[in-house]
């Protein structure tokens, strides 16, 4: 016995049309120029782009320093914080910073790197302080990406989303 056809009218594109349009959209996206301003895309990043990357790297390095301070003050949290700290290191490297490239502190990151004495005494409070630092940095990056060229904007968006996930893992989840 055949199944009756659905009385609902289908809305939206059909699967075949999406499969046909998908490769064309990808081809068009690949054909657009990589630069967001005048000049040859091969010219490399602009000075503003380099400054934004350096600032983002310093901010991530400052966050790594915060993780280090909390881990030093609360050794019982090391297993929980190690993966989040490793992500912050990878973020700094993605922006061109990282191990061996100690950047000079920026105004935005100088307040983000407390000494071990400034770390809250209780584990939960220390985790909240890290979550606040992650949230502030993710929010700053989300605002900054609006003024950035394509690739840097995508990188900032990705790292800001990771920071928001870290906030959840520090406060609600069991990282």
Buried (B, 14 or more C-beta within 10 A) or exposed (E): EEEEEEEEEEEEEEEEEEEEEEEEEEEEEEEEEEBBEEEEEEEEBBEEBEEBBBBBBBBBBBBBBBBBBBBEBBEEBEEBBEEBBEBBBBBBBBBBBBEEEEBEBBEBBEEBBBEEEEBBEEBEEBBBBBBBBBBBBBEBBBEBBEEBBEEBBEBBBBBBEBBBBBBEBBBEEEB
